[in-house]
Amino acid sequence: MGETPIKLIYVVNEASFLISHRLALATEALARGFQVMVVCAEGTGEEHLAQYGLSYQTMPLTRSGLNPLQELRTLKSIRKVYEAERPDIVHHVTIKPVLYGTRAANRAGIRAVVNAVPGMGFVFIRRGVLAAIRRAFVNLLYRLALSHRNMQVIFQNQDDMEGFISHAIVDREQSTLIRGSGVDLETFRCAAEPRGAMTFLLVGRMLRHKGVREFVEAAKTLRKTRPDWRFQLVGDVDAGNPASLTQEELGKWQDAGLVEWLGHRSDVPQLMANAHVVCLPSYREGLPKTLLEAAATGRAMVSSDAAGCREVVRNEVTGLVVPVRDADSLARAMFRLGEDKELRQRFGRAARAKAEAVFSVEDVVSHTFRVYERLLSK
């Protein structure tokens, strides 16, 4: 792409998110000779970026706040970075970086813009009149912000992409489907079922819309007839998210013997290998990393019939799909898999095959770079 290195800036809410979800992409850019910078909120793990050869700048940003003065500071901060650094291409990830970063890129005359739209999270899941007003407001912001002469919008699942197109937020030719951040098939290796008590695992932030309460209710039901079965929650609370459960709630469930709350863990590959079934009864996702990891490990899965989850779990093929917010159906599906080893193993083999064919991190990185190259060639 010429002798002068291409300058690429990633804008994310949190540096830790880039490390956990987009690190392979950023390091591949470095390997290809790009100059890479990360722009993120302060105090989000940015000190760890240097060990991967990534420079960074911080910006004032609150994930859920809507204070107009604070939001204006965020927008101005991003624009200031763009005007100083003059990147060739910028890649925005999650709602606020997409909304503010695209506007800043237009004002700063940035050549190419990639917007990675996340799963339609808390604002698109919550019920009620206020939530509906907020959804309409965010859709309006997207419609106003997602305008750039040389832009691609990356969606993680078909539902979200078709929704944006049907609401005239983006054109189809500006839209690209890339299923999540991919999974490292070497880190998450296909593993034989463990011995010992039947173990069900839910990995994710401890948020209501991840279906944590439904998982706990299902565990409560199943313990009446299968007291030896284990139900594990892995993940931390998220004080910055309005949908977060509290440590007190999780502690009470653990004290009552319903679940084992293991908190944040860095040994997720081993925890997946030690489980028999992975569950994610989420209300809505972009493309859930935990299900990709479960599939790569060769585990049968139970998920809700929700956007994002449907991309990974095919009912009666790689797992069982249950209605959203339905703890009774979840319990029945978990019971069926817990009692049928042959079915679990059949689903697990199919899940690993799908991970190898569709969800490898190498494929995701390759597809994303094709987007970069298309934009930079214009």
Secondary structure, 3 states (H helix, E strand, C coil): CCCCCCEEEEECCCHHHHHHHHHHHHHHHHHCCCEEEEEEECCCCHHHHHHHCCEEEEECCCCCCCCHHHHHHHHHHHHHHHHHHCCCEEEEECHHHHHHHHHHHHHHCCCEEEEECCCCCHHHHCCCHHHHHHHHHHHHHHHHHCCCCCEEEEECCHHHHHHHHHCCCCCHHHEEECCCCCECCCCCCCCCCCCCCCEEEEECCCEHHHCHHHHHHHHHHHHCCCCCCEEEEECCCCCCCCCECCHHHHHHHHHCCCCEEEECCCCHHHHHHHCCEEEECCCCCCCCHHHHHHHHHCCEEEEECCCCHHHHCCECCCEEEECCCCHHHHHHHHHHHHHCHHHHHHHHHHHHHHHHHHCEHHHHHHHHHHHHHHHHCC
